[in-house]
Amino acid sequence: MIETESFLLPLFHELRKQGVPLGISEYLLALKSIREGIGIEDIDRLERFFKITLG
C-alpha cells in the first residue's frame, strides 16, 4: 500500500461523517484511480489535499 492510500479511508470516513453519501463502490473506484494514476497529475498535491481535508 502506498502512503497516499493510507489517507483514503480516513478521508472517506470524514466525508461520510459530514453527510457525503459515499459507499464501498466509490471507495474502490477512488482506490483504483490512485493505484492507476487516473486523474492524478501530481501525487504530492493529492497528499496535501488529503492532509488539509483531514485537518
C-alpha positions in Angstrom: 0.0 0.0 0.0 1.4 3.4 -0.9 1.2 6.2 1.6 -1.5 8.0 -0.3 -3.8 5.0 0.0 -3.5 5.2 3.8 -5.1 8.7 3.6 -8.0 7.5 1.6 -10.0 5.5 4.3 -9.8 8.3 6.9 -10.8 10.8 4.2 -13.9 8.7 3.3 -14.9 8.3 6.9 -14.6 12.1 7.4 -16.6 12.9 4.3 -19.3 10.4 5.4 -19.5 12.0 8.8 -20.2 15.3 7.1 -23.1 13.7 5.2 -21.4 12.9 1.8 -23.1 9.8 0.5 -20.1 7.5 -0.2 -20.2 3.8 -0.3 -17.8 0.9 -0.9 -18.1 1.3 -4.7 -16.9 4.9 -4.5 -14.1 3.9 -2.2 -12.9 1.1 -4.5 -13.1 3.4 -7.5 -11.0 6.1 -5.8 -8.5 3.4 -4.7 -8.3 2.1 -8.3 -7.8 5.6 -9.6 -5.0 6.3 -7.2 -3.3 3.0 -8.0 -3.5 3.5 -11.7 -2.8 7.2 -11.6 -6.0 8.1 -13.3 -6.7 11.8 -13.0 -3.7 12.3 -10.7 -1.1 14.5 -12.3 0.7 15.2 -9.0 0.7 12.7 -6.2 2.2 15.2 -3.7 -0.7 17.6 -4.5 -3.2 14.8 -3.7 -1.5 14.0 -0.4 -1.6 17.7 0.6 -5.3 17.8 -0.2 -5.9 14.7 2.0 -3.9 16.3 4.9 -5.8 19.6 4.6 -9.2 17.8 4.4 -8.5 15.6 7.4 -7.1 18.5 9.4 
